[in-house]
Amino acid sequence: MPTGLTDVANETRDQIIGEALTNVGAIGIGDVRDSNNSTAFDVAAAALNRIAKDLDKEGAFLWRFIRRTTATTAGTASITLGTDVLDIDAPMRFTRNGQTASTQITPMARDEYMQIGDRTVRGVPSRYYVEVTLTAKTVYLWPTPDATSDTIEYVAVLRAKDFTSGTDTPDFTQKWQSCLVYRLTMELCPKFGQREAMGDWKALYEDEKKRLVMDDSEKGPVSFVPFMNYRSGAG
């Protein structure tokens, strides 16, 4: 038999919600959103958005890495990142205007940044510190750029996109669909009188999530250095 001709099948927000509501017995198999169950769909939609944001912390998912650039301004050390940015994947790159060769800008911890004696010193940026508040992320370069129109290139790790419509598809690859259904079902169990089934759905979700996170996250060498040894220079 011939294979299918497409490979883009992806469930919508309301299809994922419909499966989860069916799992907890809130609607029948194949039921879609209507005037009788719209409140249940709204409750599930809010839960699904919370789940998407919660999964952001599980790993730096490869499809959310995007290279961006910004131009320097002489004497200005700060770069305000977009509100869609969750983190920066080190290192950054610095390129002089009109040149092609670049140098690296490596991250520093908050205590290192606080120990810099004079942050107004100008030169080629070689280090950066990311300051995070509830509403913004700001990168501080050191030394402060000494020229305008040089290029800073960085890899932004983006937040999961919100589900704003019933026809939205998840900001996850297709293989995450079952995981989202399992997690949403788990979240909805107490609300629809299925608390005793919550553990079973949680187990399905945790197993599926573990497999997917290991498969879809950025991988690389990791070194753990004891904090006091690092500060003191001891081996």
Secondary structure, DSSP 8 states (H G I E B T S, - for coil): ----S-------HHHHHHHHHHHTTSS-TT----TTTHHHHHHHHHHHHHHHHHHGGG--BGGGEEEEEEE--TT--EEE--TTEEEEEEEEEEE-TT---EEEEEE--HHHHHT-S-TT-EES--EEEEEE-SS-EEEEEESEE-SSS-EEEEEEEE------STT---SS-GGGHHHHHHHHHHHHTGGGT-GGGHHHHHHHHHHHHHHHHHHHB---------HHHHHHT--
